[in-house]
Amino acid sequence: MSEQQSTSAPGGAPSGTSGRYQRSTSGMVGALLVTLLVILAFVALRACNRTNLEVSPERVDYLAQVGYAQQAGTRVVYPASLPSGWYATQMTFDQGKRPGLTISMLTPDDQYVGFVQSSAPPLDMLGQYVDPNPTAQPPAHLAGSVDGSVSRWSVWTDNGGDTALVARYEGQTLMVFGTATRAELEQLASNLTTAEVKT
């Protein structure tokens, strides 16, 4: 009587067979296609159910920041208030012997308006913020601007629809500019002040 020995592979499966399923190229491709179709269906579903999100610019309390600058002993020019519906989106302040102030604003119809107080010459500021070759327009006469200290503003425009009002005050350049109408820019310039911010 002869004895037959059976050998087993590790894990208990006979040595002649594999303990794992057989892989094929077509099976792997099929699995990838199914996965891809699931992902595409998910993306399409999200696109159908998604509403367009409107991202509003951040609103900045520029008066509070002006107040901090004044508490530090700096005399700055700023709008006492903004026209109805306008809001500030950014303010930068450079403290020094000749301080600089920049305020960015938006109107209710999303027109950009900026105000800058700088020691730079007017033509340099026009070249930086408006156009290197702006066109001169009839000047604006604003009796109440900067607490009544500035009455004449030169007016400049460019081909892109920007308008700028520029004046000199105590050795510095003041500029109101943007895509808003000239009347709106004049309204803002008329409201410029150096008064102490009331807290």
Backbone as JSON Lines, residues from 0, in Angstrom:
{"i":0,"aa":"M","n":[0.86,-1.16,0.0],"ca":[0.0,0.0,0.0],"c":[0.89,1.21,0.0]}
{"i":1,"aa":"S","n":[0.65,2.01,-1.02],"ca":[1.51,3.2,-1.12],"c":[0.8,4.39,-0.51]}
{"i":2,"aa":"E","n":[1.55,5.22,0.07],"ca":[0.99,6.43,0.67],"c":[1.27,7.61,-0.25]}
{"i":3,"aa":"Q","n":[0.21,8.41,-0.48],"ca":[0.36,9.64,-1.27],"c":[0.36,10.82,-0.33]}
{"i":4,"aa":"Q","n":[1.36,11.63,-0.5],"ca":[1.44,12.84,0.31],"c":[0.92,14.02,-0.48]}
{"i":5,"aa":"S","n":[0.08,14.76,0.14],"ca":[-0.41,16.0,-0.51],"c":[0.29,17.17,0.13]}
{"i":6,"aa":"T","n":[0.78,18.0,-0.69],"ca":[1.46,19.22,-0.19],"c":[0.52,20.38,-0.29]}
{"i":7,"aa":"S","n":[0.58,21.19,0.7],"ca":[-0.29,22.37,0.72],"c":[0.56,23.62,0.72]}
{"i":8,"aa":"A","n":[0.07,24.59,0.03],"ca":[0.72,25.91,0.06],"c":[0.37,26.59,1.37]}
{"i":9,"aa":"P","n":[1.17,27.54,1.79],"ca":[0.82,28.27,3.02],"c":[-0.58,28.83,2.92]}
{"i":10,"aa":"G","n":[-1.34,28.71,3.97],"ca":[-2.71,29.18,3.96],"c":[-3.71,28.07,3.72]}
{"i":11,"aa":"G","n":[-3.25,26.83,3.42],"ca":[-4.15,25.7,3.34],"c":[-4.6,25.35,1.95]}
{"i":12,"aa":"A","n":[-4.29,26.14,0.91],"ca":[-4.72,25.81,-0.45],"c":[-3.76,24.82,-1.05]}
{"i":13,"aa":"P","n":[-4.26,23.88,-1.83],"ca":[-3.35,22.93,-2.48],"c":[-2.35,23.65,-3.34]}
{"i":14,"aa":"S","n":[-1.16,23.03,-3.44],"ca":[-0.06,23.7,-4.14],"c":[-0.37,23.88,-5.61]}
{"i":15,"aa":"G","n":[-1.27,23.14,-6.17],"ca":[-1.55,23.25,-7.59],"c":[-2.48,24.39,-7.93]}
{"i":16,"aa":"T","n":[-3.11,24.98,-6.93],"ca":[-4.05,26.07,-7.2],"c":[-3.63,27.3,-6.43]}
{"i":17,"aa":"S","n":[-4.1,28.46,-6.91],"ca":[-3.77,29.73,-6.25],"c":[-4.86,30.09,-5.26]}
{"i":18,"aa":"G","n":[-4.46,30.69,-4.16],"ca":[-5.41,31.11,-3.14],"c":[-6.05,32.45,-3.46]}
{"i":19,"aa":"R","n":[-5.69,33.08,-4.54],"ca":[-6.26,34.38,-4.89],"c":[-6.99,34.28,-6.22]}
{"i":20,"aa":"Y","n":[-7.91,35.31,-6.44],"ca":[-8.63,35.28,-7.7],"c":[-7.71,35.72,-8.83]}
{"i":21,"aa":"Q","n":[-8.08,35.32,-10.02],"ca":[-7.26,35.67,-11.19],"c":[-7.58,37.1,-11.63]}
{"i":22,"aa":"R","n":[-6.53,37.85,-11.88],"ca":[-6.7,39.22,-12.38],"c":[-6.55,39.21,-13.89]}
{"i":23,"aa":"S","n":[-7.36,40.07,-14.53],"ca":[-7.2,40.22,-15.97],"c":[-7.19,41.71,-16.3]}
{"i":24,"aa":"T","n":[-6.55,42.06,-17.39],"ca":[-6.47,43.46,-17.8],"c":[-7.85,44.02,-18.09]}
{"i":25,"aa":"S","n":[-8.68,43.26,-18.75],"ca":[-10.03,43.74,-19.08],"c":[-10.86,43.97,-17.82]}
{"i":26,"aa":"G","n":[-10.66,43.15,-16.8],"ca":[-11.38,43.35,-15.54],"c":[-10.98,44.63,-14.84]}
{"i":27,"aa":"M","n":[-9.67,44.93,-14.84],"ca":[-9.2,46.15,-14.2],"c":[-9.69,47.39,-14.94]}
{"i":28,"aa":"V","n":[-9.66,47.34,-16.27],"ca":[-10.15,48.46,-17.06],"c":[-11.64,48.68,-16.79]}
{"i":29,"aa":"G","n":[-12.38,47.6,-16.72],"ca":[-13.81,47.71,-16.43],"c":[-14.07,48.36,-15.08]}
{"i":30,"aa":"A","n":[-13.3,47.96,-14.07],"ca":[-13.46,48.54,-12.73],"c":[-13.14,50.03,-12.73]}
{"i":31,"aa":"L","n":[-12.1,50.43,-13.47],"ca":[-11.74,51.84,-13.57],"c":[-12.84,52.64,-14.26]}
{"i":32,"aa":"L","n":[-13.43,52.06,-15.31],"ca":[-14.5,52.75,-16.03],"c":[-15.72,52.95,-15.14]}
{"i":33,"aa":"V","n":[-16.05,51.94,-14.36],"ca":[-17.19,52.06,-13.45],"c":[-16.93,53.17,-12.42]}
{"i":34,"aa":"T","n":[-15.7,53.2,-11.87],"ca":[-15.35,54.23,-10.89],"c":[-15.43,55.62,-11.51]}
{"i":35,"aa":"L","n":[-14.92,55.73,-12.74],"ca":[-14.94,57.02,-13.43],"c":[-16.37,57.48,-13.69]}
{"i":36,"aa":"L","n":[-17.24,56.57,-14.08],"ca":[-18.63,56.92,-14.33],"c":[-19.33,57.37,-13.05]}
{"i":37,"aa":"V","n":[-19.02,56.73,-11.93],"ca":[-19.61,57.14,-10.65],"c":[-19.17,58.55,-10.29]}
{"i":38,"aa":"I","n":[-17.88,58.85,-10.49],"ca":[-17.37,60.2,-10.17],"c":[-18.03,61.24,-11.06]}
{"i":39,"aa":"L","n":[-18.12,60.97,-12.36],"ca":[-18.74,61.91,-13.3],"c":[-20.21,62.15,-12.95]}
{"i":40,"aa":"A","n":[-20.91,61.09,-12.57],"ca":[-22.31,61.24,-12.19],"c":[-22.45,62.12,-10.96]}
{"i":41,"aa":"F","n":[-21.54,61.94,-10.0],"ca":[-21.57,62.76,-8.78],"c":[-21.31,64.23,-9.11]}
{"i":42,"aa":"V","n":[-20.31,64.51,-9.96],"ca":[-19.99,65.88,-10.34],"c":[-21.16,66.52,-11.08]}
{"i":43,"aa":"A","n":[-21.79,65.78,-11.99],"ca":[-22.94,66.3,-12.73],"c":[-24.1,66.62,-11.8]}
{"i":44,"aa":"L","n":[-24.34,65.74,-10.82],"ca":[-25.41,65.97,-9.87],"c":[-25.16,67.23,-9.05]}
{"i":45,"aa":"R","n":[-23.9,67.41,-8.61],"ca":[-23.54,68.62,-7.84],"c":[-23.72,69.88,-8.68]}
{"i":46,"aa":"A","n":[-23.36,69.79,-9.96],"ca":[-23.47,70.95,-10.85],"c":[-24.93,71.34,-11.06]}
{"i":47,"aa":"C","n":[-25.82,70.34,-11.14],"ca":[-27.23,70.63,-11.35],"c":[-27.87,71.25,-10.11]}
{"i":48,"aa":"N","n":[-27.44,70.83,-8.94],"ca":[-28.06,71.3,-7.7],"c":[-27.39,72.52,-7.1]}
{"i":49,"aa":"R","n":[-26.28,72.94,-7.68],"ca":[-25.5,74.03,-7.08],"c":[-26.02,75.37,-7.57]}
{"i":50,"aa":"T","n":[-26.2,76.29,-6.67],"ca":[-26.56,77.66,-7.03],"c":[-25.31,78.49,-7.07]}
{"i":51,"aa":"N","n":[-25.3,79.5,-7.94],"ca":[-24.13,80.38,-8.04],"c":[-23.98,81.19,-6.77]}
{"i":52,"aa":"L","n":[-22.82,81.09,-6.16],"ca":[-22.55,81.82,-4.92],"c":[-21.97,83.19,-5.25]}
{"i":53,"aa":"E","n":[-22.52,84.22,-4.66],"ca":[-21.99,85.56,-4.84],"c":[-21.1,85.88,-3.65]}
{"i":54,"aa":"V","n":[-19.87,86.23,-3.95],"ca":[-18.91,86.56,-2.9],"c":[-18.8,88.08,-2.83]}
{"i":55,"aa":"S","n":[-19.23,88.64,-1.72],"ca":[-19.18,90.09,-1.55],"c":[-17.83,90.49,-0.96]}
{"i":56,"aa":"P","n":[-17.28,91.62,-1.43],"ca":[-16.02,92.08,-0.85],"c":[-16.19,92.39,0.64]}
{"i":57,"aa":"E","n":[-15.11,92.27,1.35],"ca":[-15.13,92.56,2.78],"c":[-15.37,94.04,3.02]}
{"i":58,"aa":"R","n":[-16.16,94.35,4.02],"ca":[-16.42,95.75,4.39],"c":[-15.48,96.14,5.52]}
{"i":59,"aa":"V","n":[-14.89,97.31,5.38],"ca":[-13.88,97.76,6.33],"c":[-14.4,99.01,7.05]}
{"i":60,"aa":"D","n":[-14.22,99.05,8.36],"ca":[-14.58,100.24,9.15],"c":[-13.41,101.23,9.07]}
{"i":61,"aa":"Y","n":[-13.41,102.02,7.99],"ca":[-12.27,102.92,7.77],"c":[-12.21,104.03,8.81]}
{"i":62,"aa":"L","n":[-13.36,104.44,9.34],"ca":[-13.36,105.51,10.35],"c":[-12.64,105.06,11.63]}
{"i":63,"aa":"A","n":[-12.82,103.79,12.0],"ca":[-12.12,103.29,13.18],"c":[-10.61,103.33,12.95]}
{"i":64,"aa":"Q","n":[-10.17,102.96,11.74],"ca":[-8.74,102.97,11.44],"c":[-8.19,104.39,11.38]}
{"i":65,"aa":"V","n":[-9.0,105.31,10.85],"ca":[-8.58,106.72,10.87],"c":[-8.44,107.19,12.31]}
{"i":66,"aa":"G","n":[-9.37,106.78,13.16],"ca":[-9.29,107.14,14.58],"c":[-8.0,106.65,15.23]}
{"i":67,"aa":"Y","n":[-7.57,105.43,14.9],"ca":[-6.31,104.91,15.44],"c":[-5.14,105.76,14.96]}
{"i":68,"aa":"A","n":[-5.16,106.17,13.7],"ca":[-4.09,107.01,13.17],"c":[-4.05,108.35,13.88]}
{"i":69,"aa":"Q","n":[-5.21,108.91,14.14],"ca":[-5.26,110.19,14.85],"c":[-4.76,110.05,16.28]}
{"i":70,"aa":"Q","n":[-5.08,108.94,16.93],"ca":[-4.6,108.71,18.3],"c":[-3.09,108.58,18.34]}
{"i":71,"aa":"A","n":[-2.51,108.15,17.21],"ca":[-1.05,108.05,17.12],"c":[-0.4,109.4,16.82]}
{"i":72,"aa":"G","n":[-1.22,110.44,16.71],"ca":[-0.69,111.78,16.48],"c":[-0.56,112.17,15.03]}
{"i":73,"aa":"T","n":[-1.22,111.46,14.13],"ca":[-1.1,111.74,12.7],"c":[-2.34,112.48,12.21]}
{"i":74,"aa":"R","n":[-2.11,113.53,11.43],"ca":[-3.21,114.3,10.86],"c":[-3.46,113.82,9.44]}
{"i":75,"aa":"V","n":[-4.59,113.21,9.21],"ca":[-4.9,112.67,7.89],"c":[-6.18,113.29,7.35]}
{"i":76,"aa":"V","n":[-6.3,113.27,6.03],"ca":[-7.51,113.69,5.34],"c":[-8.31,112.43,5.02]}
{"i":77,"aa":"Y","n":[-9.62,112.48,5.23],"ca":[-10.45,111.29,5.01],"c":[-11.9,111.74,4.78]}
{"i":78,"aa":"P","n":[-12.74,110.89,4.2],"ca":[-14.16,111.24,4.05],"c":[-14.87,111.16,5.4]}
{"i":79,"aa":"A","n":[-15.55,112.23,5.77],"ca":[-16.28,112.22,7.04],"c":[-17.36,111.14,7.02]}
{"i":80,"aa":"S","n":[-17.94,110.9,5.85],"ca":[-18.91,109.82,5.66],"c":[-18.93,109.49,4.18]}
{"i":81,"aa":"L","n":[-19.53,108.36,3.83],"ca":[-19.61,107.95,2.45],"c":[-21.03,108.16,1.93]}
{"i":82,"aa":"P","n":[-21.17,108.41,0.63],"ca":[-22.53,108.53,0.07],"c":[-23.35,107.28,0.36]}
{"i":83,"aa":"S","n":[-24.66,107.43,0.32],"ca":[-25.57,106.33,0.65],"c":[-25.29,105.09,-0.19]}
{"i":84,"aa":"G","n":[-25.12,103.97,0.47],"ca":[-24.9,102.69,-0.2],"c":[-23.44,102.38,-0.47]}
{"i":85,"aa":"W","n":[-22.55,103.35,-0.34],"ca":[-21.12,103.11,-0.55],"c":[-20.54,102.42,0.69]}
{"i":86,"aa":"Y","n":[-19.46,101.67,0.47],"ca":[-18.75,101.11,1.62],"c":[-17.27,100.94,1.27]}
{"i":87,"aa":"A","n":[-16.44,101.01,2.3],"ca":[-14.99,100.86,2.13],"c":[-14.64,99.38,2.12]}
{"i":88,"aa":"T","n":[-13.74,99.0,1.21],"ca":[-13.3,97.61,1.13],"c":[-11.86,97.43,1.61]}
{"i":89,"aa":"Q","n":[-11.1,98.51,1.66],"ca":[-9.7,98.41,2.09],"c":[-9.2,99.79,2.48]}
{"i":90,"aa":"M","n":[-8.31,99.82,3.47],"ca":[-7.64,101.06,3.84],"c":[-6.22,100.74,4.23]}
{"i":91,"aa":"T","n":[-5.27,101.51,3.7],"ca":[-3.88,101.38,4.09],"c":[-3.39,102.74,4.56]}
{"i":92,"aa":"F","n":[-2.52,102.7,5.56],"ca":[-2.03,103.93,6.17],"c":[-0.53,103.81,6.39]}
{"i":93,"aa":"D","n":[0.2,104.77,5.85],"ca":[1.65,104.82,6.04],"c":[1.97,105.98,6.96]}
{"i":94,"aa":"Q","n":[2.41,105.64,8.17],"ca":[2.74,106.67,9.15],"c":[4.16,107.15,8.92]}
{"i":95,"aa":"G","n":[4.37,108.43,9.04],"ca":[5.7,108.99,8.85],"c":[5.65,110.49,8.89]}
{"i":96,"aa":"K","n":[6.73,111.11,8.44],"ca":[6.79,112.57,8.44],"c":[5.71,113.14,7.54]}
{"i":97,"aa":"R","n":[5.52,112.48,6.39],"ca":[4.43,112.83,5.47],"c":[3.57,111.58,5.3]}
{"i":98,"aa":"P","n":[2.53,111.45,6.11],"ca":[1.74,110.21,6.1],"c":[1.01,110.02,4.78]}
{"i":99,"aa":"G","n":[0.76,108.78,4.46],"ca":[-0.01,108.44,3.27],"c":[-1.23,107.63,3.66]}
{"i":100,"aa":"L","n":[-2.3,107.85,2.94],"ca":[-3.55,107.17,3.24],"c":[-4.21,106.76,1.92]}
{"i":101,"aa":"T","n":[-4.69,105.54,1.86],"ca":[-5.41,105.05,0.68],"c":[-6.66,104.31,1.13]}
{"i":102,"aa":"I","n":[-7.8,104.69,0.55],"ca":[-9.07,104.03,0.86],"c":[-9.69,103.56,-0.45]}
{"i":103,"aa":"S","n":[-10.07,102.29,-0.5],"ca":[-10.79,101.73,-1.65],"c":[-12.25,101.57,-1.27]}
{"i":104,"aa":"M","n":[-13.14,101.94,-2.2],"ca":[-14.58,101.91,-1.93],"c":[-15.34,101.33,-3.12]}
{"i":105,"aa":"L","n":[-16.56,100.88,-2.85],"ca":[-17.48,100.43,-3.9],"c":[-18.81,101.16,-3.75]}
{"i":106,"aa":"T","n":[-19.4,101.51,-4.9],"ca":[-20.72,102.13,-4.91],"c":[-21.78,101.02,-4.95]}
{"i":107,"aa":"P","n":[-23.06,101.37,-4.79],"ca":[-24.1,100.34,-4.84],"c":[-24.14,99.56,-6.15]}
{"i":108,"aa":"D","n":[-23.72,100.19,-7.26],"ca":[-23.69,99.47,-8.54],"c":[-22.29,98.96,-8.87]}
{"i":109,"aa":"D","n":[-21.5,98.73,-7.83],"ca":[-20.18,98.08,-7.94],"c":[-19.17,98.89,-8.77]}
{"i":110,"aa":"Q","n":[-19.3,100.2,-8.74],"ca":[-18.27,101.05,-9.35],"c":[-17.18,101.29,-8.32]}
{"i":111,"aa":"Y","n":[-15.92,101.26,-8.77],"ca":[-14.79,101.43,-7.85],"c":[-14.48,102.91,-7.67]}
{"i":112,"aa":"V","n":[-14.2,103.3,-6.44],"ca":[-13.75,104.65,-6.12],"c":[-12.59,104.55,-5.15]}
{"i":113,"aa":"G","n":[-11.56,105.36,-5.38],"ca":[-10.42,105.38,-4.48],"c":[-10.12,106.79,-4.01]}
{"i":114,"aa":"F","n":[-9.57,106.88,-2.81],"ca":[-9.07,108.17,-2.3],"c":[-7.65,107.95,-1.83]}
{"i":115,"aa":"V","n":[-6.76,108.89,-2.23],"ca":[-5.36,108.78,-1.85],"c":[-4.87,110.13,-1.34]}
{"i":116,"aa":"Q","n":[-4.17,110.09,-0.22],"ca":[-3.41,111.23,0.29],"c":[-1.95,110.82,0.26]}
{"i":117,"aa":"S","n":[-1.12,111.58,-0.47],"ca":[0.26,111.17,-0.67],"c":[1.16,112.38,-0.86]}
{"i":118,"aa":"S","n":[2.43,112.18,-0.58],"ca":[3.42,113.23,-0.82],"c":[3.92,113.22,-2.26]}
{"i":119,"aa":"A","n":[3.47,112.26,-3.07],"ca":[3.89,112.17,-4.47],"c":[3.29,113.31,-5.29]}
{"i":120,"aa":"P","n":[3.98,113.76,-6.34],"ca":[3.43,114.81,-7.21],"c":[2.16,114.34,-7.91]}
{"i":121,"aa":"P","n":[1.28,115.26,-8.26],"ca":[0.01,114.88,-8.9],"c":[0.18,114.03,-10.16]}
{"i":122,"aa":"L","n":[1.11,114.41,-11.05],"ca":[1.27,113.65,-12.28],"c":[1.73,112.21,-12.02]}
{"i":123,"aa":"D","n":[2.56,112.03,-11.0],"ca":[2.99,110.68,-10.64],"c":[1.81,109.85,-10.17]}
{"i":124,"aa":"M","n":[0.94,110.45,-9.37],"ca":[-0.22,109.73,-8.87],"c":[-1.21,109.41,-9.98]}
{"i":125,"aa":"L","n":[-1.39,110.36,-10.9],"ca":[-2.27,110.09,-12.04],"c":[-1.73,108.93,-12.87]}
{"i":126,"aa":"G","n":[-0.42,108.92,-13.09],"ca":[0.19,107.83,-13.85],"c":[0.06,106.5,-13.15]}
{"i":127,"aa":"Q","n":[0.1,106.49,-11.82],"ca":[0.02,105.24,-11.07],"c":[-1.41,104.71,-10.97]}
{"i":128,"aa":"Y","n":[-2.37,105.6,-10.74],"ca":[-3.73,105.15,-10.44],"c":[-4.73,105.31,-11.6]}
{"i":129,"aa":"V","n":[-4.43,106.2,-12.56],"ca":[-5.41,106.47,-13.61],"c":[-4.85,106.15,-14.98]}
{"i":130,"aa":"D","n":[-3.91,106.97,-15.47],"ca":[-3.38,106.79,-16.82],"c":[-2.11,107.62,-16.94]}
{"i":131,"aa":"P","n":[-1.09,107.12,-17.64],"ca":[0.14,107.91,-17.82],"c":[-0.1,109.18,-18.63]}
{"i":132,"aa":"N","n":[-1.13,109.18,-19.48],"ca":[-1.44,110.35,-20.31],"c":[-2.92,110.71,-20.18]}
{"i":133,"aa":"P","n":[-3.36,111.2,-19.02],"ca":[-4.77,111.54,-18.85],"c":[-5.13,112.82,-19.6]}
{"i":134,"aa":"T","n":[-6.41,112.99,-19.81],"ca":[-6.92,114.17,-20.51],"c":[-7.49,115.16,-19.5]}
{"i":135,"aa":"A","n":[-7.05,116.42,-19.57],"ca":[-7.53,117.45,-18.64],"c":[-8.96,117.84,-18.99]}
{"i":136,"aa":"Q","n":[-9.77,118.03,-17.96],"ca":[-11.15,118.48,-18.1],"c":[-11.33,119.79,-17.33]}
{"i":137,"aa":"P","n":[-12.46,120.47,-17.5],"ca":[-12.69,121.68,-16.72],"c":[-12.61,121.38,-15.23]}
{"i":138,"aa":"P","n":[-11.99,122.27,-14.45],"ca":[-11.82,122.0,-13.02],"c":[-13.14,122.01,-12.26]}
{"i":139,"aa":"A","n":[-13.1,121.41,-11.07],"ca":[-14.26,121.39,-10.18],"c":[-14.01,122.37,-9.04]}
{"i":140,"aa":"H","n":[-15.03,123.12,-8.67],"ca":[-14.92,124.07,-7.56],"c":[-15.84,123.6,-6.44]}
{"i":141,"aa":"L","n":[-15.23,123.13,-5.36],"ca":[-15.96,122.53,-4.24],"c":[-15.68,123.34,-2.98]}
{"i":142,"aa":"A","n":[-16.64,124.13,-2.55],"ca":[-16.42,125.08,-1.46],"c":[-16.13,124.41,-0.12]}
{"i":143,"aa":"G","n":[-16.77,123.28,0.16],"ca":[-16.64,122.71,1.5],"c":[-15.57,121.65,1.66]}
{"i":144,"aa":"S","n":[-14.74,121.44,0.64],"ca":[-13.79,120.33,0.69],"c":[-12.67,120.57,1.7]}
{"i":145,"aa":"V","n":[-12.31,119.51,2.42],"ca":[-11.26,119.53,3.45],"c":[-11.51,120.7,4.4]}
{"i":146,"aa":"D","n":[-12.7,120.69,4.99],"ca":[-13.09,121.71,5.96],"c":[-13.02,123.12,5.37]}
{"i":147,"aa":"G","n":[-13.28,123.26,4.08],"ca":[-13.27,124.56,3.42],"c":[-11.9,125.03,3.0]}
{"i":148,"aa":"S","n":[-10.86,124.21,3.18],"ca":[-9.49,124.63,2.85],"c":[-9.14,124.44,1.38]}
{"i":149,"aa":"V","n":[-9.84,123.53,0.7],"ca":[-9.53,123.24,-0.7],"c":[-10.79,123.52,-1.52]}
{"i":150,"aa":"S","n":[-10.66,124.42,-2.48],"ca":[-11.83,124.75,-3.3],"c":[-11.69,124.33,-4.75]}
{"i":151,"aa":"R","n":[-10.46,124.3,-5.28],"ca":[-10.28,123.98,-6.69],"c":[-9.64,122.61,-6.86]}
{"i":152,"aa":"W","n":[-10.28,121.77,-7.65],"ca":[-9.77,120.44,-7.97],"c":[-9.58,120.35,-9.49]}
{"i":153,"aa":"S","n":[-8.4,119.94,-9.93],"ca":[-8.23,119.65,-11.35],"c":[-8.88,118.3,-11.65]}
{"i":154,"aa":"V","n":[-9.42,118.18,-12.86],"ca":[-10.17,116.98,-13.23],"c":[-9.52,116.35,-14.45]}
{"i":155,"aa":"W","n":[-9.36,115.02,-14.39],"ca":[-8.69,114.29,-15.46],"c":[-9.5,113.04,-15.8]}
{"i":156,"aa":"T","n":[-9.45,112.62,-17.06],"ca":[-10.12,111.4,-17.48],"c":[-9.18,110.59,-18.36]}
{"i":157,"aa":"D","n":[-9.55,109.32,-18.57],"ca":[-8.81,108.48,-19.51],"c":[-9.78,107.76,-20.43]}
{"i":158,"aa":"N","n":[-9.27,107.02,-21.39],"ca":[-10.12,106.33,-22.36],"c":[-10.86,105.14,-21.76]}
{"i":159,"aa":"G","n":[-10.42,104.68,-20.59],"ca":[-11.05,103.52,-19.97],"c":[-12.25,103.84,-19.11]}
{"i":160,"aa":"G","n":[-12.63,105.12,-19.02],"ca":[-13.8,105.5,-18.24],"c":[-13.48,105.97,-16.83]}
{"i":161,"aa":"D","n":[-12.2,106.13,-16.5],"ca":[-11.82,106.62,-15.17],"c":[-11.84,108.15,-15.15]}
{"i":162,"aa":"T","n":[-12.2,108.69,-13.98],"ca":[-12.14,110.13,-13.73],"c":[-11.37,110.34,-12.45]}
{"i":163,"aa":"A","n":[-10.58,111.4,-12.41],"ca":[-9.81,111.71,-11.2],"c":[-9.91,113.19,-10.88]}
{"i":164,"aa":"L","n":[-10.12,113.48,-9.59],"ca":[-10.09,114.84,-9.08],"c":[-8.82,114.96,-8.25]}
{"i":165,"aa":"V","n":[-8.02,115.99,-8.51],"ca":[-6.72,116.13,-7.85],"c":[-6.59,117.53,-7.27]}
{"i":166,"aa":"A","n":[-6.07,117.62,-6.04],"ca":[-5.84,118.92,-5.39],"c":[-4.6,118.81,-4.51]}
{"i":167,"aa":"R","n":[-4.03,119.97,-4.19],"ca":[-2.89,120.02,-3.27],"c":[-3.37,120.58,-1.93]}
{"i":168,"aa":"Y","n":[-2.85,119.97,-0.85],"ca":[-3.23,120.4,0.49],"c":[-2.04,120.23,1.42]}
{"i":169,"aa":"E","n":[-1.55,121.34,1.95],"ca":[-0.42,121.34,2.9],"c":[0.75,120.51,2.39]}
{"i":170,"aa":"G","n":[1.11,120.73,1.13],"ca":[2.27,120.05,0.56],"c":[2.04,118.62,0.13]}
{"i":171,"aa":"Q","n":[0.8,118.16,0.23],"ca":[0.49,116.8,-0.18],"c":[-0.54,116.79,-1.31]}
{"i":172,"aa":"T","n":[-0.61,115.67,-2.01],"ca":[-1.57,115.51,-3.09],"c":[-2.77,114.71,-2.6]}
{"i":173,"aa":"L","n":[-3.95,115.23,-2.89],"ca":[-5.18,114.51,-2.61],"c":[-5.8,114.12,-3.94]}
{"i":174,"aa":"M","n":[-6.25,112.88,-4.04],"ca":[-6.85,112.43,-5.29],"c":[-8.05,111.53,-5.01]}
{"i":175,"aa":"V","n":[-9.17,111.88,-5.64],"ca":[-10.38,111.05,-5.64],"c":[-10.54,110.56,-7.07]}
{"i":176,"aa":"F","n":[-10.67,109.26,-7.26],"ca":[-10.69,108.73,-8.62],"c":[-11.52,107.46,-8.69]}
{"i":177,"aa":"G","n":[-11.87,107.05,-9.91],"ca":[-12.58,105.8,-10.08],"c":[-13.48,105.81,-11.29]}
{"i":178,"aa":"T","n":[-14.34,104.78,-11.35],"ca":[-15.25,104.61,-12.48],"c":[-16.63,105.18,-12.19]}
{"i":179,"aa":"A","n":[-16.84,105.74,-11.01],"ca":[-18.11,106.4,-10.69],"c":[-18.21,107.69,-11.5]}
{"i":180,"aa":"T","n":[-19.38,108.29,-11.5],"ca":[-19.58,109.52,-12.25],"c":[-18.81,110.68,-11.61]}
{"i":181,"aa":"R","n":[-18.59,111.7,-12.39],"ca":[-17.88,112.87,-11.86],"c":[-18.67,113.48,-10.71]}
{"i":182,"aa":"A","n":[-19.98,113.53,-10.82],"ca":[-20.8,114.1,-9.74],"c":[-20.63,113.31,-8.44]}
{"i":183,"aa":"E","n":[-20.54,111.99,-8.54],"ca":[-20.35,111.17,-7.34],"c":[-18.97,111.4,-6.74]}
{"i":184,"aa":"L","n":[-17.95,111.53,-7.6],"ca":[-16.6,111.78,-7.1],"c":[-16.53,113.16,-6.44]}
{"i":185,"aa":"E","n":[-17.21,114.14,-7.01],"ca":[-17.23,115.47,-6.41],"c":[-17.93,115.44,-5.05]}
{"i":186,"aa":"Q","n":[-18.98,114.63,-4.95],"ca":[-19.68,114.51,-3.67],"c":[-18.74,113.97,-2.59]}
{"i":187,"aa":"L","n":[-17.94,112.95,-2.97],"ca":[-16.99,112.4,-2.0],"c":[-15.92,113.42,-1.64]}
{"i":188,"aa":"A","n":[-15.37,114.12,-2.65],"ca":[-14.32,115.12,-2.4],"c":[-14.83,116.24,-1.51]}
{"i":189,"aa":"S","n":[-16.1,116.61,-1.67],"ca":[-16.68,117.68,-0.85],"c":[-16.79,117.29,0.61]}
{"i":190,"aa":"N","n":[-16.76,115.99,0.87],"ca":[-16.96,115.49,2.23],"c":[-15.65,115.16,2.94]}
{"i":191,"aa":"L","n":[-14.51,115.53,2.34],"ca":[-13.23,115.26,2.97],"c":[-13.0,116.2,4.15]}
{"i":192,"aa":"T","n":[-12.36,115.68,5.18],"ca":[-12.15,116.44,6.4],"c":[-10.87,116.0,7.09]}
{"i":193,"aa":"T","n":[-10.44,116.79,8.05],"ca":[-9.34,116.39,8.95],"c":[-9.82,116.36,10.4]}
{"i":194,"aa":"A","n":[-11.14,116.5,10.6],"ca":[-11.7,116.55,11.95],"c":[-11.43,115.27,12.71]}
{"i":195,"aa":"E","n":[-11.41,115.37,14.0],"ca":[-11.2,114.19,14.84],"c":[-12.39,113.27,14.75]}
{"i":196,"aa":"V","n":[-12.11,111.99,14.58],"ca":[-13.19,111.01,14.5],"c":[-13.85,110.88,15.87]}
{"i":197,"aa":"K","n":[-15.16,110.94,15.87],"ca":[-15.9,110.81,17.14],"c":[-16.15,109.34,17.42]}
{"i":198,"aa":"T","n":[-15.72,108.9,18.58],"ca":[-15.89,107.5,18.94],"c":[-17.12,107.3,19.82]}
